[in-house]
């Protein structure tokens, strides 16, 4: 799978999912554009592929996940931690599922059940973006999608 | 006639969204039942009468494909329509769920109209009777 194809698909899918599910409008940030400060508090979600080598990772700032949950659930009250984790996990599921469709991966490749957690240490976000990563700015909040493969 | 609806998804937020969407769509719902995987859904079906099932595919313990196969074994799928609500859009996967008896397939993220249309189709409800109900009850969709 070509790097450009993955990046193009990630941008298209993230835009589609955030517009339709959360009424938010992500903007992809280029590597040379130091627009965002890294969040101190964030969530991480992970979806692996069965019979495939790819793993999709999502990182979102805490405020982004709170805003996603409020928009999705249509409520304006404080949201429990378990619900924030559930919303971010489902976001990872929907994005990964649409990516698999968009990239037309072989039908033997299936999504594993996603997992999400609050990251106690967000320092891994500060790593320089790799070839298979896209960073988005969404209402001044941070989202990073990384597609990792077992062969690098 | 009020319909009993079973929603199966491992995400509680997604179950809530589907429930709200159906409520807003103007269907006469008797009761909502929920399950976070196929196994929990089968336990509900053991005890309750359900008119329509909406289920995800990717779930822990018993996924949507295994759930559909279990419904087929129990001949439930021939009497209770199943709507798949999933992130999957690949043709082979969609063909697979239809082959297992699903009556409709909706891809996430979905629009409320897609849920409404699919339910109308599988439950055999026409637009006229929905409109009549909306006027009678003042539903605004």
Interface residues (C-beta under 8 A of the other chain):
Chain A: X16 X17 X20 X21 X69 X72 X73 X74 X83 X86 X87 X89 X90 X93 X94 X96 X97 X98 X100 X101 X104 X105 X107 X110 X111 X112 X113 X114
Chain B: X10 X11 X12 X13 X14 X16 X17 X20 X58 X59 X60 X86 X87 X88 X89 X90 X92 X93 X107 X108 X109 X110 X111
